[in-house]
């Protein structure tokens, strides 16, 4: 089976072609057109700007993905050739920015109609989770998946394939958003996660500011990071020389977020009796998070497997959407192009 994946939920225009044969998944192409440089001057993603960029890039990106996967050759998108080689088109329908989602869904609907290829609707977070299936070693159900990105921080319990239960989520800022806001407060730029991590590495010794780990000991699996942002703001307002201590502040911000994420994840895995823990989403690329989760898991839950996605599949991409689409296509979960709709608030349990 060969699937074309399309992802436009936020500020990455992406298309990929993924194939499965004898249970083995292979990425034939994975093209991503990033808008980071465009949005840096605004300190965050501007929805209208993102949508306009998607409109400009979506067809060239799909064309490049199909050519790299050798679905087409030359300069023409021959419908007969494409329909003969592709089995399905998978597209992100939500959650995300509605104006961005519409570009991807309307493009997918048009291609489905013209090429006469069935459509598969994919949840964005489901895609992030399925990126782990490119590294299928020791994936044993049930699974607790920690999904962390700029827009989402969630703990999802997966009892069996395709059966998702949200057991914890953020009540305000997501982890990635907390990184972005912390970087903004410290005058470091956007996106905040990589910048905070780089600055934190410069810290060696000396006094550290004390920042809270919000809700780390609550009797649930929910998260809250807005208090961390507020505490950081008050701390630097009192510190007239905070610019000299930026590495220390970054170290503490990063560690506060990591401590909270790991503590909640370990707690969820214990209570849910998980056999596997997965990381997913853009923040799952954080090397300190990966390292510390591995160390703590080995100590506290040595019999639980840890699956980490390949770094190139952590941020938004279309390969993860195509992989999730493969599962849905195998189950015959197609949707007529007339009924495909973007939903910015789509729940993963739908």
PAZAPA-4460 file (N, C-alpha, C; in steps of 0.05 Angstrom, whole numbers, plus 32768, in hexadecimal, padded with zeros to 4 digits):
% residues 350
    n_x    n_y    n_z   ca_x   ca_y   ca_z    c_x    c_y    c_z   seq   type   mol
   8011   7FE8   8000   8000   8000   8000   8012   8019   8000     1      X     A
   800A   802D   7FF0   8019   8046   7FEE   8006   805D   7FF4     2      X     A
   800E   806F   8006   7FFD   8084   800F   800B   809F   800C     3      X     A
   7FFD   80B3   8002   8007   80CF   8001   7FFC   80DD   801A     4      X     A
   800E   80E9   802A   8005   80F8   8041   8008   8116   803D     5      X     A
   7FF5   8125   8048   7FF5   8142   8045   7FF1   814E   8061     6      X     A
   8002   8161   8069   8001   816E   8083   8003   818C   8081     7      X     A
   7FEF   819B   808B   7FEF   81B8   808A   7FE1   81C3   80A3     8      X     A
   7FE5   81B7   80BA   7FD6   81BE   80D2   7FDF   81D9   80DE     9      X     A
   7FF8   81E0   80D9   8002   81F9   80E6   8013   8209   80D2    10      X     A
   802D   8207   80D4   803E   8217   80C3   8052   8207   80B3    11      X     A
   804D   81ED   80B0   805E   81DC   809F   804D   81D1   8089    12      X     A
   8056   81D6   8070   8048   81CA   8059   8057   81B1   8052    13      X     A
   8049   819A   8055   8058   8181   8052   8048   816C   8042    14      X     A
   8057   815C   8033   804C   8145   8024   8060   812E   8025    15      X     A
   8056   8116   8027   8067   80FF   8028   8059   80E7   801B    16      X     A
   806A   80D4   8012   8060   80BB   8008   806C   80A4   8018    17      X     A
   805A   8093   8023   8062   807D   8034   8057   8063   8029    18      X     A
   8067   804E   802A   805D   8034   8021   8060   801F   8036    19      X     A
   804F   800B   8035   8051   7FF4   8048   8050   7FDA   8038    20      X     A
   8063   7FC9   803E   8064   7FAF   8030   806E   7F9B   8044    21      X     A
   805E   7F86   8047   8065   7F70   805A   8068   7F7A   8077    22      X     A
   8058   7F8E   807E   8059   7F99   8099   806F   7FAD   809E    23      X     A
   807F   7FB3   808A   8095   7FC6   808D   808E   7FE0   8080    24      X     A
   8091   7FF6   808E   808A   8011   8085   80A4   801F   807B    25      X     A
   80A2   802B   8064   80B8   803A   8058   80AF   8055   804E    26      X     A
   80BE   8069   8055   80B9   8085   804C   80C7   8089   8032    27      X     A
   80B8   808D   801C   80C3   8091   8002   80CB   80AE   7FFD    28      X     A
   80BC   80C0   800A   80C2   80DD   8009   80B5   80EB   8020    29      X     A
   80C1   8100   8029   80B6   8110   803F   80BF   812D   803C    30      X     A
   80AF   813D   802F   80B6   8159   8028   80A8   816C   803B    31      X     A
   80B8   817E   8047   80AD   8192   805A   80B7   81AE   8052    32      X     A
   80A4   81C0   804E   80AA   81DC   8049   80A4   81EB   8063    33      X     A
   80B9   81F4   8071   80B6   8201   808A   80B1   821F   8087    34      X     A
   80A1   822A   809A   809C   8247   809A   80A9   8255   80B2    35      X     A
   80BB   8248   80C0   80C6   8253   80D9   80D2   826E   80D4    36      X     A
   80E2   8272   80BF   80EF   828C   80BB   80DA   82A2   80B6    37      X     A
   80C4   829A   80A9   80AF   82AE   80A4   80A2   82B8   80BD    38      X     A
   809D   82A6   80D0   808F   82AD   80E9   80A1   82B7   80FF    39      X     A
   80BC   82B4   80FC   80CE   82BC   8111   80CB   82D9   8119    40      X     A
   80C7   82EA   8105   80C5   8307   810B   80AC   830E   811B    41      X     A
   8098   82FC   811B   807F   8301   812A   8080   82F4   8145    42      X     A
   8094   82E3   814A   8096   82D5   8164   8082   82BE   8167    43      X     A
   8076   82B6   8151   8063   82A0   8152   8055   829E   8137    44      X     A
   8044   8289   8134   8037   8284   811A   801F   8297   8116    45      X     A
   801F   82A5   8100   8008   82B6   80F8   7FF6   82A5   80E5    46      X     A
   7FDE   829E   80ED   7FCE   828B   80DE   7FC9   8294   80C1    47      X     A
   7FC3   82AD   80BC   7FBE   82B6   80A1   7FD7   82B4   808F    48      X     A
   7FEE   82BB   809A   8007   82B8   808B   800D   829B   8085    49      X     A
   8009   828A   8099   800E   826D   8096   7FFC   8262   807F    50      X     A
   7FE3   8269   807F   7FD0   825F   806A   7FD9   8267   804F    51      X     A
   7FE1   8280   804C   7FE9   828A   8031   8002   827B   8027    52      X     A
   8014   8275   803A   802C   8266   8032   8025   8249   802A    53      X     A
   8012   823E   8038   8009   8223   8031   7FFE   8222   8015    54      X     A
   7FEE   8236   800E   7FE3   8238   7FF3   7FF9   8238   7FDE    55      X     A
   800E   8247   7FE3   8024   824A   7FD0   8034   8230   7FCE    56      X     A
   8037   8222   7FE4   804A   820B   7FE4   803E   81F0   7FE1    57      X     A
   8024   81ED   7FE6   8018   81D2   7FE8   801C   81C1   7FCE    58      X     A
   8016   81CC   7FB7   8019   81BC   7F9E   8036   81B6   7F98    59      X     A
   8048   81CA   7F99   8064   81C3   7F94   806F   81AE   7FA8    60      X     A
   8067   81AF   7FC1   8070   819C   7FD5   8066   8180   7FCE    61      X     A
   804C   817E   7FC7   8041   8164   7FC0   804F   8159   7FA7    62      X     A
   8053   816A   7F93   8060   8163   7F7A   807C   8157   7F80    63      X     A
   808B   8165   7F92   80A6   815C   7F99   80A5   8141   7FA7    64      X     A
   8092   813E   7FB9   8090   8124   7FC8   808A   810D   7FB5    65      X     A
   8078   8112   7FA2   8071   80FC   7F8F   8088   80F6   7F7C    66      X     A
   8097   810A   7F74   80AE   8105   7F63   80C4   80F6   7F72    67      X     A
   80CA   80FE   7F8A   80DF   80F1   7F9A   80D8   80D4   7F9F    68      X     A
   80BE   80CF   7FA3   80B5   80B3   7FA8   80B2   80A3   7F8E    69      X     A
   80B7   80B1   7F77   80B5   80A5   7F5D   8099   809B   7F56    70      X     A
   8085   80AA   7F61   8069   80A5   7F59   8064   80B2   7F3E    71      X     A
   8072   80C8   7F3A   8070   80D5   7F20   808C   80DD   7F16    72      X     A
   808F   80E1   7EFD   80A8   80EB   7EF1   80A1   8102   7EDE    73      X     A
   80B5   8112   7ED8   80B0   8128   7EC6   80A2   813F   7ED3    74      X     A
   8092   814D   7EC4   8085   8166   7ECF   8067   8164   7ED2    75      X     A
   805B   814E   7EC9   803D   814C   7EC9   8033   8139   7EDF    76      X     A
   801E   8141   7EED   8011   8130   7F00   7FFC   8120   7EF1    77      X     A
   8005   810A   7EE5   7FF3   80F9   7ED5   7FE0   80EA   7EE7    78      X     A
   7FC6   80F0   7EE6   7FB2   80E2   7EF8   7FB3   80C4   7EF6    79      X     A
   7FB6   80BA   7EDE   7FB6   809D   7EDA   7FCE   808F   7EE8    80      X     A
   7FE5   809C   7EE5   7FFD   8091   7EF2   7FFA   8091   7F10    81      X     A
   7FF1   80A8   7F1A   7FEF   80AC   7F37   7FDA   8099   7F43    82      X     A
   7FC3   8097   7F37   7FAE   8086   7F41   7FB6   8069   7F41    83      X     A
   7FC7   8062   7F2F   7FD1   8046   7F2D   7FE4   803F   7F43    84      X     A
   7FF3   8053   7F4D   8008   804E   7F61   8000   8055   7F7D    85      X     A
   7FEF   8069   7F81   7FE6   8070   7F9C   7FCD   8062   7FA4    86      X     A
   7FCC   8059   7FBD   7FB4   804B   7FC8   7FA2   805E   7FD8    87      X     A
   7FAE   8073   7FE3   7F9E   8085   7FF4   7FAC   80A0   7FF8    88      X     A
   7F9C   80B4   7FFF   7FA7   80CE   8006   7F9F   80D3   8023    89      X     A
   7FB2   80D7   8034   7FAD   80DD   8051   7FB3   80FB   8056    90      X     A
   7FA0   8108   8064   7FA4   8125   8069   7F9C   812B   8085    91      X     A
   7FAA   813E   8091   7FA4   8148   80AC   7F8A   8159   80AA    92      X     A
   7F76   8151   80BA   7F5D   8160   80BB   7F5A   8170   80D5    93      X     A
   7F6C   816C   80E8   7F6B   817B   8101   7F7A   816C   8117    94      X     A
   7F7F   8179   812D   7F7A   8195   8133   7F90   81A6   8126    95      X     A
   7F8C   81C0   8128   7FA0   81D3   811D   7F93   81ED   8116    96      X     A
   7FA1   81FD   8106   7F96   8217   80FE   7F83   8212   80E7    97      X     A
   7F6B   821C   80E9   7F56   8216   80D5   7F5E   821F   80BA    98      X     A
   7F6A   8236   80B7   7F71   8240   809D   7F87   822F   8090    99      X     A
   7F99   8224   80A0   7FAE   8213   8096   7FA3   81F7   808F   100      X     A
   7F92   81ED   80A1   7F86   81D2   809C   7F76   81D2   8082   101      X     A
   7F68   81E8   807C   7F57   81E9   8064   7F68   81E6   804B   102      X     A
   7F80   81F1   804B   7F91   81EE   8033   7F97   81D1   802D   103      X     A
   7F9E   81C2   8042   7FA4   81A6   803F   7F8C   8195   8038   104      X     A
   7F76   819A   8046   7F5E   8189   8041   7F52   818F   8025   105      X     A
   7F51   81A8   801D   7F45   81AE   8003   7F57   81A4   7FEC   106      X     A
   7F71   81A5   7FF1   7F83   8199   7FDD   7F80   817B   7FDB   107      X     A
   7F7E   816E   7FF2   7F7B   8151   7FF2   7F60   8149   7FE5   108      X     A
   7F4B   8158   7FEA   7F31   8152   7FDE   7F32   8154   7FC0   109      X     A
   7F3F   8169   7FB6   7F42   816D   7F99   7F51   8157   7F8C   110      X     A
   7F68   814F   7F98   7F78   813A   7F8D   7F6A   811F   7F8E   111      X     A
   7F5B   811A   7FA3   7F4B   8102   7FA6   7F37   8100   7F8F   112      X     A
   7F2A   8116   7F89   7F15   8116   7F74   7F22   8113   7F59   113      X     A
   7F37   8121   7F53   7F44   8120   7F39   7F52   8106   7F34   114      X     A
   7F60   80FB   7F48   7F6F   80E3   7F45   7F5E   80CA   7F4B   115      X     A
   7F47   80CE   7F56   7F36   80B7   7F5E   7F44   80A5   7F72   116      X     A
   7F4F   80B1   7F86   7F5D   80A2   7F9B   7F4F   80A8   7FB5   117      X     A
   7F4A   8093   7FC6   7F3B   8097   7FDF   7F4A   80A8   7FF3   118      X     A
   7F3B   80B6   8004   7F46   80C8   8019   7F45   80BB   8034   119      X     A
   7F59   80C2   8044   7F5A   80BA   8061   7F5E   80D3   8071   120      X     A
   7F4C   80D8   8085   7F4F   80EF   8097   7F60   80E7   80AF   121      X     A
   7F74   80F7   80B6   7F87   80F1   80CB   7F87   8107   80E0   122      X     A
   7F87   80FF   80F9   7F8A   8111   810F   7FA8   8118   8112   123      X     A
   7FAE   8132   8116   7FC9   813A   8117   7FDA   812C   812D   124      X     A
   7FCE   8129   8145   7FDC   811C   815B   7FE0   80FE   8156   125      X     A
   7FCC   80F2   8149   7FCE   80D6   8141   7FE6   80D3   812F   126      X     A
   7FEA   80E6   811D   8001   80E5   810B   801C   80E6   811B   127      X     A
   801E   80F8   812E   8036   80F9   813F   803B   80DF   814D   128      X     A
   8027   80D2   8157   802A   80B9   8165   8033   80A3   8151   129      X     A
   8028   80A3   8139   802F   808E   8126   804A   8092   811A   130      X     A
   8057   80A9   811E   8072   80AC   8115   8085   8099   8123   131      X     A
   807D   8090   813B   808D   807C   814A   808D   8061   813D   132      X     A
   8079   805C   812B   8078   8041   811F   808D   803E   8108   133      X     A
   809C   8053   8103   80B3   8050   80F1   80CA   8043   8100   134      X     A
   80C7   8042   811B   80DB   8035   812C   80CC   8021   813D   135      X     A
   80C3   800B   8131   80AF   7FF9   813D   80BA   7FE6   8153   136      X     A
   80D3   7FE9   815A   80DF   7FD7   816E   80D0   7FD9   8189   137      X     A
   80C7   7FC2   8193   80BB   7FC0   81AE   80A2   7FD0   81B2   138      X     A
   8092   7FD4   819C   8079   7FE2   81A0   8064   7FCD   81A9   139      X     A
   805F   7FCD   81C3   804C   7FBA   81CF   8036   7FC9   81DD   140      X     A
   801E   7FC3   81D6   8007   7FD0   81E3   8003   7FC4   81FF   141      X     A
   7FF7   7FD4   8211   7FED   7FF0   820E   8004   8004   820F   142      X     A
   7FFF   801C   8204   8013   8031   8201   800A   804A   820F   143      X     A
   801C   8058   821C   8017   8074   8225   8028   8086   8213   144      X     A
   801C   8098   8204   802A   80AA   81F2   8029   80C6   81FD   145      X     A
   8041   80D1   8200   8044   80ED   8208   8048   80FE   81EF   146      X     A
   8034   810E   81E9   8035   811F   81D1   803A   813C   81DA   147      X     A
   8051   8147   81D1   8058   8162   81DA   8061   8173   81C2   148      X     A
   8053   8189   81BE   805A   819B   81A8   8053   81B7   81AF   149      X     A
   8054   81C9   819B   804D   81E5   81A0   802F   81E9   81A7   150      X     A
   801E   81D7   819C   8002   81DB   81A0   7FF5   81C6   81B2   151      X     A
   8004   81B0   81B9   7FF7   819A   81C7   800B   818E   81DC   152      X     A
   8000   8188   81F3   800E   8178   8207   7FF9   8164   8211   153      X     A
   7FFC   814B   820B   7FE7   8137   8211   7FF4   811D   8219   154      X     A
   7FE7   810E   822A   7FED   80F3   8230   7FD6   80E2   8225   155      X     A
   7FDD   80D0   8213   7FC8   80C0   8205   7FCD   80A2   820B   156      X     A
   7FB9   8095   8214   7FBA   8078   8219   7FB0   8069   8201   157      X     A
   7FC0   8057   81F7   7FB9   8047   81DF   7FB8   802A   81E7   158      X     A
   7F9F   8020   81EB   7F9B   8005   81F4   7FA2   7FF1   81DE   159      X     A
   7F9A   7FF8   81C6   7FA1   7FE7   81AE   7FA1   7FFA   8196   160      X     A
   7FA9   7FEF   817F   7FAD   8000   8168   7F93   800F   8161   161      X     A
   7F96   802A   815F   7F80   803B   8157   7F6C   8042   816D   162      X     A
   7F71   8039   8186   7F5F   803E   819C   7F6D   8052   81AF   163      X     A
   7F66   806C   81AD   7F73   8081   81BC   7F61   808B   81D2   164      X     A
   7F6D   8091   81E9   7F60   809D   8200   7F71   80B3   820B   165      X     A
   7F67   80CC   820B   7F75   80E2   8217   7F73   80E0   8235   166      X     A
   7F8A   80DC   8243   7F89   80DA   8260   7F94   80F3   826E   167      X     A
   7FA1   8104   825E   7FAB   811D   8269   7FB2   8131   8253   168      X     A
   7FAD   814A   8259   7FB3   815F   8245   7FB8   8179   8253   169      X     A
   7FC3   818D   8245   7FC9   81A6   8251   7FAF   81B6   8256   170      X     A
   7FAF   81C4   826C   7F98   81D5   8273   7F9C   81F2   8268   171      X     A
   7FB4   81F8   825F   7FBA   8213   8254   7FCF   8211   823F   172      X     A
   7FE8   8219   8245   7FFD   8219   8231   8008   81FC   822D   173      X     A
   800D   81F6   8215   801B   81DD   820F   8039   81E0   8215   174      X     A
   8047   81CA   8216   8064   81CB   821D   8073   81DC   8208   175      X     A
   806E   81D7   81EE   807C   81E6   81DA   8075   8204   81DB   176      X     A
   805D   820A   81E2   8054   8226   81E5   8063   8232   81FD   177      X     A
   8067   8223   8212   8075   822D   822A   8092   8233   8223   178      X     A
   809E   8222   8212   80B9   8228   8209   80BA   8242   81F9   179      X     A
   80A7   8245   81E7   80A6   825D   81D6   80A2   8276   81E7   180      X     A
   8090   8275   81FA   808B   828D   820B   80A2   8293   821D   181      X     A
   80AF   827E   8227   80C7   8283   8238   80DD   8290   8227   182      X     A
   80E1   8287   820F   80F6   8292   81FE   80EF   82B0   81F7   183      X     A
   80D5   82B5   81F4   80CD   82D1   81EE   80D2   82E3   8206   184      X     A
   80CC   82D9   821E   80D1   82E9   8236   80EF   82EE   823A   185      X     A
   80FF   82DB   8232   811C   82DE   8235   8129   82EC   821D   186      X     A
   8119   82F4   8209   8123   8302   81F2   8134   82F1   81DF   187      X     A
   812D   82D7   81DD   813E   82C5   81CE   8134   82BE   81B2   188      X     A
   811B   82C5   81AB   8111   82BF   8191   80FF   82A7   818F   189      X     A
   80F8   82A0   8176   80E5   828A   8170   80F1   8278   815B   190      X     A
   80EB   825E   815C   80DC   824F   8170   80ED   824A   818A   191      X     A
   80DF   8249   81A1   80EC   824A   81BA   80FA   8231   81C3   192      X     A
   80EF   8219   81BC   80FA   8200   81C6   8118   81FC   81C0   193      X     A
   8120   81FD   81A6   813C   81F9   81A0   814E   820E   81AC   194      X     A
   8144   8227   81AD   8154   823D   81B8   8159   8239   81D6   195      X     A
   8144   8233   81E5   8146   822E   8201   8159   8217   8207   196      X     A
   8158   8202   81F7   8169   81EB   81FB   8187   81F2   81F6   197      X     A
   818C   8202   81E1   81A7   820A   81DB   81B3   821B   81F2   198      X     A
   81A2   822E   81FB   81AC   8240   8211   81B0   8230   822B   199      X     A
   819E   821C   8230   81A0   820C   8248   81BB   81FD   8249   200      X     A
   81C4   81F5   8232   81DD   81E6   8231   81F5   81F7   8239   201      X     A
   81F2   8211   8239   8208   8223   8240   820B   8225   825F   202      X     A
   81F6   821D   826D   81F7   821E   828A   8209   8208   8295   203      X     A
   821B   820F   82A7   822E   81FC   82B2   822A   81F9   82D0   204      X     A
   822C   820F   82DF   8228   820E   82FC   8220   8229   8306   205      X     A
   821C   822B   8320   8212   8244   832B   81F5   8242   8334   206      X     A
   81EB   8258   833E   81D0   8258   8348   81BB   8256   8331   207      X     A
   81A5   8249   8337   8190   8246   8324   8177   8253   832F   208      X     A
   8167   8260   831D   814D   826B   8326   813B   8253   832C   209      X     A
   8129   8257   833F   8116   8241   8346   80FB   8246   8339   210      X     A
   80F4   8234   8327   80DA   8237   8319   80C9   821F   831F   211      X     A
   80AE   8222   831F   809C   820C   8327   809A   81F6   8312   212      X     A
   8090   81DF   831B   8089   81C9   8309   806B   81C7   830C   213      X     A
   805B   81D6   82FD   803E   81D8   8301   8030   81BD   82FE   214      X     A
   801F   81B6   8312   800E   819E   8312   801E   8184   8312   215      X     A
   8037   8185   8319   8048   816D   8317   803E   8158   832B   216      X     A
   8031   8160   8341   8028   814D   8355   8009   814B   8356   217      X     A
   7FFC   8155   8342   7FDF   8154   8341   7FD5   8137   833F   218      X     A
   7FBD   8132   8346   7FB2   8117   8345   7FA5   8110   832A   219      X     A
   7FB1   8119   8315   7FA8   8114   82FA   7FC0   8114   82E7   220      X     A
   7FBA   8112   82CD   7FD0   8113   82BA   7FD0   812D   82A9   221      X     A
   7FC2   8141   82B3   7FC1   815A   82A4   7FDB   816B   82A8   222      X     A
   7FDE   817E   8296   7FF6   8190   8297   7FED   81AD   8299   223      X     A
   7FFF   81BE   82A2   7FFA   81DB   82A2   8015   81E8   82A1   224      X     A
   801A   81F9   828D   8034   8206   828B   8032   8225   828C   225      X     A
   801A   8230   828F   8018   824D   828F   8024   8258   82A9   226      X     A
   8023   8249   82BF   802E   8253   82D8   804D   8254   82D7   227      X     A
   8059   8242   82C7   8076   8243   82C3   807E   825C   82B5   228      X     A
   806F   8263   82A0   8074   827C   8291   8072   8294   82A3   229      X     A
   805D   8295   82B4   8059   82AC   82C6   806F   82AE   82DA   230      X     A
   8077   8297   82E6   808D   8297   82F9   80A7   82A1   82ED   231      X     A
   80AC   8299   82D4   80C4   82A3   82C6   80C3   82C1   82C2   232      X     A
   80AC   82CB   82BB   80A9   82E8   82B7   80AF   82F7   82D0   233      X     A
   80A4   82EE   82E7   80A9   82FB   8301   80C6   82F9   8309   234      X     A
   80D2   82E3   8303   80EE   82DE   830B   8101   82F2   82FC   235      X     A
   80FD   82F5   82E2   810F   8306   82D3   8109   8324   82D8   236      X     A
   80F0   832A   82E0   80E9   8345   82E7   80F8   834E   8301   237      X     A
   80FD   833B   8313   810B   8341   832B   8129   8340   8328   238      X     A
   8132   8333   8313   814F   832F   830E   8159   8344   82FA   239      X     A
   8165   8358   8303   816F   836E   82F2   8185   8365   82DF   240      X     A
   8192   834F   82E6   81A8   8345   82D6   81A1   832A   82C9   241      X     A
   8187   8326   82C4   817F   830C   82BA   818C   8305   829F   242      X     A
   8192   8319   828F   819E   8313   8275   81B9   8305   8277   243      X     A
   81C7   8309   828D   81E0   82FB   8292   81DB   82DE   829B   244      X     A
   81C3   82D9   82A4   81BD   82BE   82AE   81A9   82AF   829C   245      X     A
   81A8   82B7   8282   8195   82AA   8270   8199   828C   826E   246      X     A
   81B2   8281   826C   81B5   8264   826C   81A9   8256   8284   247      X     A
   81AB   8263   829C   81A0   8257   82B4   8182   8257   82B3   248      X     A
   8176   826D   82AA   8159   826E   82A7   814F   8259   8293   249      X     A
   815D   8256   827D   8156   8243   8268   8158   8226   8273   250      X     A
   816D   8221   8282   8171   8207   828E   815A   8200   82A0   251      X     A
   8151   8213   82B1   813C   820E   82C4   8121   820B   82B6   252      X     A
   811C   821B   82A1   8103   8219   8292   8101   81FE   8285   253      X     A
   8116   81F6   8277   8116   81DC   826A   8113   81C5   827D   254      X     A
   8121   81C6   8294   811F   81B0   82A7   8104   81AF   82B5   255      X     A
   80F8   81C6   82B9   80DD   81C7   82C5   80C9   81B9   82B3   256      X     A
   80CA   81BF   8299   80B8   81B3   8286   80BD   8194   8284   257      X     A
   80D7   818D   8283   80DE   8171   8281   80D5   8161   8299   258      X     A
   80DA   816C   82B1   80D3   815F   82CA   80B5   8159   82CA   259      X     A
   80A5   816D   82C2   8088   8169   82C2   807F   8154   82AE   260      X     A
   808A   8155   8296   8082   8142   8281   8089   8126   8289   261      X     A
   80A1   8121   8294   80AA   8106   829B   809A   80FC   82B2   262      X     A
   8097   810C   82C7   8088   8103   82DF   806C   80F9   82D8   263      X     A
   805E   8109   82C8   8043   8102   82C0   8042   80E9   82AF   264      X     A
   8055   80E7   829D   8056   80D0   828B   805C   80B6   829A   265      X     A
   806F   80B6   82AC   8075   809F   82BC   805D   8097   82CD   266      X     A
   8050   80AA   82D9   8038   80A5   82EA   8022   8098   82D9   267      X     A
   801E   80A3   82C1   8009   8097   82AF   8010   807B   82A7   268      X     A
   8029   8076   82A1   8031   805B   8298   802E   8047   82AF   269      X     A
   8033   804F   82C7   802F   803D   82DE   8012   8036   82E2   270      X     A
   8001   804B   82E3   7FE5   8046   82E8   7FD7   8037   82D2   271      X     A
   7FDF   803D   82B9   7FD2   8030   82A2   7FDF   8015   829B   272      X     A
   7FF5   800E   82AA   8003   7FF5   82A5   800C   7FF3   8288   273      X     A
   8018   8008   827E   8021   8009   8262   8039   7FF7   825E   274      X     A
   803B   7FEB   8246   8052   7FDC   823E   8066   7FED   822E   275      X     A
   805C   8003   8223   806C   8015   8213   8066   8032   8218   276      X     A
   807B   8043   8219   8078   8060   821A   8082   806B   8200   277      X     A
   8073   807D   81F4   807C   808A   81DB   807E   80A8   81DF   278      X     A
   8090   80B5   81D1   8092   80D2   81D0   8088   80DA   81B4   279      X     A
   807C   80F1   81B2   8072   80FA   8198   8070   8119   8198   280      X     A
   8073   8125   8180   8070   8142   817E   808B   8150   817E   281      X     A
   808A   816A   8177   80A2   817A   8173   80B5   817A   818B   282      X     A
   80A9   817D   81A3   80BA   817E   81BC   80C7   8163   81C2   283      X     A
   80BE   814E   81B5   80CB   8134   81B9   80E7   8133   81AD   284      X     A
   80EE   8148   819F   8109   8149   8194   811D   8153   81A9   285      X     A
   8112   815D   81BF   8124   8168   81D4   8135   8151   81DF   286      X     A
   814F   8154   81DC   8162   813F   81E3   8163   8139   8201   287      X     A
   8160   814E   8211   8160   814B   822E   8147   813B   8237   288      X     A
   8130   8141   822B   8118   8133   8232   811B   8115   822B   289      X     A
   8126   810F   8214   812A   80F4   820B   813D   80E5   821F   290      X     A
   8153   80F2   8225   8167   80E6   8236   815D   80E0   8252   291      X     A
   8150   80F4   825E   8147   80F1   827A   812F   80DE   827C   292      X     A
   811D   80DE   8268   8107   80CB   8268   8112   80AE   8267   293      X     A
   8126   80AA   8256   8132   8090   8254   813F   8087   826E   294      X     A
   814D   8099   827B   815A   8093   8294   8146   808D   82AB   295      X     A
   8132   809D   82AD   811E   809A   82C2   810D   8081   82BE   296      X     A
   8107   807C   82A4   80F7   8064   829E   8106   804B   82A5   297      X     A
   8120   804B   829F   8131   8033   82A5   8131   802E   82C3   298      X     A
   8131   8043   82D2   8132   8041   82EF   8117   8039   82FC   299      X     A
   8101   8046   82F2   80E7   8043   82FF   80D5   802E   82F2   300      X     A
   80D8   802B   82D8   80C7   8018   82C9   80D9   8009   82B5   301      X     A
   80EB   7FF8   82BE   80FE   7FEC   82AC   80F2   7FD9   8298   302      X     A
   80DA   7FCF   829D   80CD   7FBC   828A   80BC   7FCA   8275   303      X     A
   80BB   7FE5   8276   80AB   7FF4   8262   80BE   7FFD   824C   304      X     A
   80B5   7FF8   8233   80C5   8000   821C   80C1   801E   8216   305      X     A
   80D6   802B   820D   80D5   8047   8205   80DA   8049   81E7   306      X     A
   80C7   8055   81D9   80C9   8059   81BC   80CC   8077   81B7   307      X     A
   80E1   807E   81A9   80E6   809A   81A2   80E5   809D   8184   308      X     A
   80D7   80B1   817A   80D6   80B5   815D   80F1   80C0   8152   309      X     A
   80F6   80B9   8139   810D   80C5   812B   810B   80E3   812C   310      X     A
   8121   80F1   8131   8120   810E   8135   8113   811C   811D   311      X     A
   8117   8112   8105   810D   811F   80ED   80EE   811C   80EA   312      X     A
   80E2   810B   80FB   80C5   8107   80FA   80B8   8112   8114   313      X     A
   80C6   8123   8123   80BB   812E   813B   80AA   8147   8136   314      X     A
   80B5   8159   8125   80A6   8171   811E   8091   816A   8109   315      X     A
   807F   817C   8103   8069   8177   80F0   8074   816E   80D5   316      X     A
   806A   8158   80CB   8072   814D   80B1   805C   813C   80A6   317      X     A
   805D   8134   808D   8048   8125   8081   804C   8107   8081   318      X     A
   8065   80FE   8087   806A   80E2   8089   805A   80D6   80A0   319      X     A
   8058   80E4   80B6   8048   80DA   80CD   802B   80D9   80C6   320      X     A
   8021   80EB   80B5   8005   80EB   80AD   8000   80D3   809A   321      X     A
   8013   80CE   8089   8010   80B7   8076   8011   809D   8085   322      X     A
   8022   809B   809A   8023   8082   80AA   8009   807D   80B8   323      X     A
   7FFE   8092   80C5   7FE4   808F   80D2   7FCF   8088   80BD   324      X     A
   7FD1   8094   80A5   7FBF   808E   8090   7FC0   8071   8086   325      X     A
   7FD8   8066   8087   7FDB   8049   8080   7FC9   8038   8091   326      X     A
   7FCA   803C   80AB   7FBA   802C   80BE   7F9D   802F   80B7   327      X     A
   7F94   8048   80B3   7F77   804C   80AD   7F6F   8040   8092   328      X     A
   7F81   8042   807F   7F7B   8037   8064   7F79   8019   8066   329      X     A
   7F8A   800C   8075   7F89   7FEF   8079   7F6F   7FE6   8085   330      X     A
   7F64   7FF7   8096   7F4A   7FF1   80A3   7F32   7FF9   8092   331      X     A
   7F38   8005   807B   7F23   800E   8069   7F14   8027   8073   332      X     A
   7F22   8037   8084   7F16   804F   808F   7F1A   8067   807C   333      X     A
   7F0D   8066   8065   7F0F   807B   8052   7EF7   808E   8056   334      X     A
   7EFA   80A6   804A   7EE5   80BA   804C   7EE0   80C6   8031   335      X     A
   7EC8   80C9   8028   7EC3   80D6   800E   7ECD   80F2   800E   336      X     A
   7ED7   80FB   7FF7   7EE3   8116   7FF7   7ECE   812B   7FFD   337      X     A
   7EB5   8126   7FF7   7E9F   8139   7FFD   7E9B   813D   801B   338      X     A
   7EA2   8129   802B   7E9D   812B   8048   7EB6   8133   8058   339      X     A
   7ECD   8135   804B   7EE5   813C   8059   7EE4   8159   8062   340      X     A
   7EE8   815E   807C   7EE7   817A   8087   7EFE   817E   809A   341      X     A
   7F08   8197   809A   7F1C   819F   80AD   7F0F   81A6   80C8   342      X     A
   7F1B   819D   80DE   7F10   81A3   80F8   7F27   81AB   810B   343      X     A
   7F2A   81C5   8111   7F40   81CF   8121   7F40   81C5   813E   344      X     A
   7F29   81BB   8147   7F27   81B1   8162   7F22   8193   8164   345      X     A
   7F2A   8185   8150   7F25   8168   814E   7F31   8159   8165   346      X     A
   7F21   8147   8171   7F2B   8137   8187   7F36   811C   817C   347      X     A
   7F4B   8112   8188   7F57   80FA   817E   7F45   80E2   8183   348      X     A
   7F32   80E3   8195   7F21   80CC   819A   7F0B   80C9   8186   349      X     A
   7F08   80DD   8173   7EF3   80DB   815E   7EFA   80C5   814A   350      X     A
***
